[in-house]
């Protein structure tokens, strides 16, 4: 049996209610990984910069909302994929947008998966559980950089 990957999951989500759903899904999935939140794209980029400056481990997985205030998820996606050390870090978009332009933008810029955020709580919870089960239970993840250079 393979041990679960160690590290943390970074959730870029501005909605308190949606973030609470993420936490509930993580509890139900018995995730051993810490869940950290960035409410904006800018906050996410600062957290990643802090990892670099303090030589801390980068996230195992980023769960990304596209439509956050200020620097949005699109800017985060471009910044992560433009960083040689983070380029292979899995990024899963979970957004209310079902706009084909958003979908095309994300895949053209290296997102690993794109999910439309369900409106109902039970469906949202199921989607998150599936994401966690797949990305943190089934997939062999790339080694997380011990720090961002």
Buried (B, 14 or more C-beta within 10 A) or exposed (E): EEEBBEBBBBBBBBBEEBBEBBBBBBEEBEBEBEBEBBBBBBBBBEBBEEBBEEEBBBBBBBBBBBBBEEBBBBBBBBBBBEBEBBEBBBBBBBBBBEEEEBBEBBEEBBBBBBBBBBEEEEEBBEBBBEBBBEBBEEEEBEEBBEBBE
